[in-house]
Amino acid sequence: MLRLPRKMMFAVEAVLDIAFHGSIRPVQSSEITSRQGIPRRYLEQVLQQLVRAGVLAGVRGPRGGYRLARERRRISVGEIVRVLGALDQGRDDEPDSGSDLGRLVVQPLWQQMEEECLSRLDAITIDDLCRQAADRGIARPATEIVDFSI
């Protein structure tokens, strides 16, 4: 069974939390930690990577936090996965297979699977996940939700 790295799961959950619970004011990392149970030491690293990649925008100050850098319908799960480099973790540390079977059969199989997985994740937006959460009855705060759609 394929297992996704925890840091990548934290990233998707954090962006989804910001999109789902976001309002006019930014979402603070402590709020994400309490709602999602993500350890703060991982969360801050992940959030900063997402800010540098342009997925999130950081807001400084005592009432600062994070918000989406663009519309949630324009952020795909595939983009978040690529920011974290989750699917290629460990590749540089592992030697290539020395056998013809490994190089010519097994490695191309994994490459194809990775491309198909990323393609499917590119088709799923944060907006899609927010709608799924709402359809499944997940509670939202009663504050005004930021909506970038026109």
N, C-alpha and C positions, 0 to 999 in steps of 0.2 A: 504494500500500500504506500502510495506517495504521501509524504508528510510535508506540510509547508513549514518553513522556519518560523519560529515564534515572533521574531522581529517583524517579519512581513505581515503576519496576522495582526499584530499590534498596529501596524501602519494602516491597514485597511479598516480596522475597527475604529481607530482614532479619527480618520477622515470621515467615516460614516457618522460617528458620534457628533463631530463638528457640524456636518451637514444636517443631521436629523434634529439636533438640539440647539443649533445655532439660532441666534436672534440678532437684534440690532447690536447688542454688545458682544464682544468676542468671547469665545469659550476658553476658560482657563484650564490649564493642564490638570490641576487638582480635581476639577469637575469630571474630566475624562477618567482620571484614575479611580475616583470613587464609583462612577457608573460602570466602567468596564473592567475594573480590577487589574488594570495594566500597571506593572511596577513603574514607579516614577523615573527610576534611573534609565530604563529602556525608553520610556515614553518621550522624554526630553530629547534624546538622541534622534529618535524617529521623526519627531515634529520638526527639528532643525533641518534634517535632510529634506523633508517635504517642503519647507520654506525655501531652501536653496534651489530646489527643483521647480519652484513656481506653482506647486499644487496648493500650498497654504500661504497665507500672509500672517506674519507675526505683528501684534500690536503691543507696543511697549507701554510701561506705566503700571500704576497700582491696579487699574481696572483693565489691564491689557490681557492678552491671551492670543487665540488663534481664530482665524476665519478662513473660509475658502478663498482662494485667489481668483477664482472665476466660477461661472455657473456650474452647479453640480451635474448638470447634464453634459458638461464638457470635460469631465474628469472620469477617466475609465479606471477600472480595477487593474488592467494591464499596465497603465502608466505608473500606478503606485508600486506594483511589483517590480517594474524596471528601475524605479528610483532606488529601491532597496537592494536591487541586484540579487533577489532571492533565488532565482532559478540557476544562476551561475556561481553561487557560493561554493567555495572549495575547489573549483576547477583548476585554478592555477597551482594548487598544492598537490594535486593528484597527477601522477605521470600518465601519459597516454598509454593505452594498451599497446604492447609490442607485437601482438599477433595480428595477422590479417583478418581473422574473424572479428576481433575487437575493433580495429580501425575501419574496416570496410562494411561491417554488418551492424555491430552493436552500437558504436558511436553515432552513425547516421540515424539509427532508430531513435535514440534519445534526443538527437537534434530535431528530428521531425516531430516527436512528441512535445518538445519544448515549444516549437513554433506553433503547433496546433493549440496548445494550452494558452499561450500568449494571445493568439488570435481570438480565442473564445473570451478571454478576460478583457480584451480590447472592446468587445461588443457589449460589455456590462458596464453601465455607468453608475456613479454614486447616486444619481437620481433614481435609477432602477431599484437600487437597494433601499433607498429611503421609502419608495412606494411599497416595497415588500414589507418593510418594518411597519408602516402604517396599516397595511392590509392585515397584518398579523396581530394588530392591536397593541403594539408597543406604545407606551404612554410617552407623550411629549410635554414639555413645560407649556404653560398657558401664555407664554410671551409671544410677541410678534415674530414670525419666522421670516428671515431674509430670503427673498425670491428674486433671482436675477432675470427670470424669463420676461419676455416682452409680449 
